[in-house]
Amino acid sequence: MSATAVRPVVTDAKPPVRTRRRAGAGLGLVAWLVGIVFFLPIAWMALTSFHSESDAATNPPSFAASLTLDGYREFFGAGGGASPWPALVNSAVASIASTLFVLVLALPAAYALSIRPVKKWTDVLFFFLSTKMLPVVAGLLPIYLFAKNTDMLDNIWLLVILYTSMNLPIAVWMMQSFLAEVPVAIVEAARVDGAKLPTILVRVVAPIALPGIAATSLICFIFSWNELLFARVLTGVVAETAPVFLTGFITSQGLFLAKVCAASLVISLPVLAAGFAAQDKLVQGLSLGAVK
């Protein structure tokens, strides 16, 4: 008699539906808690901006204090102070212009590192990222001396050049991963049809990688808008940006908390508006290539 081999029965065991639901509910609760923790400082800043200086400085804080718009009036110069509009315009010019320059330079570089890879492209990417390892303070004095000798102090275009060079490495690194998802067959088909490199970049690559380009643009815009150190040292009155203008409200005497909160909220609005307008492209861009 031949012994029959007993084969083990393999079952695709899955956790019960109730367990999966509990796990999903737990993760959702954690996500909500983390979101609330990150949102609380912004909500507290917005509430404080509508309080008077005396109420904003109370300890413990008063939640039932009367609301007022005095902080916003002082920020916009109603009390005889400086107008914030030149600083806001300077920040917009520096951020938008530098972001456009970064995209113009980063797109061909990312194309060369992804779709048409060069030799040792990983070393090139590492070199780009290594430039971000230099402490900003270490390069402050040479840049200041250069700006002084070339008469570019208090010049908005100096900030545009600096912000472009500061954001270019991270933009190339991000867009390289985005452009790596572009099908090479489409690029080759356009090349066979006689399309030149500028046409391929603008009409073929850019529309496909638009979510990634939007995510890169938003991050570069945020970095440029929030930059303070170089703007504080290299500008004065003409090229003063919004973060530098904000620091002018902090004094060693008197109360300024409500006014600073009002100014911070107003200066944060362009970034929040840009993020809200591009949120769909931002999510697509940041998740591009995550799922194969």
Salt bridges, closest charged atoms under 4 A:
ASP70 OD1 - ARG73 NH1 2.81
GLU74 OE1 - LYS259 NZ 3.28
GLU181 OE2 - LYS292 NZ 2.96
GLU188 OE2 - ARG116 NH1 2.90
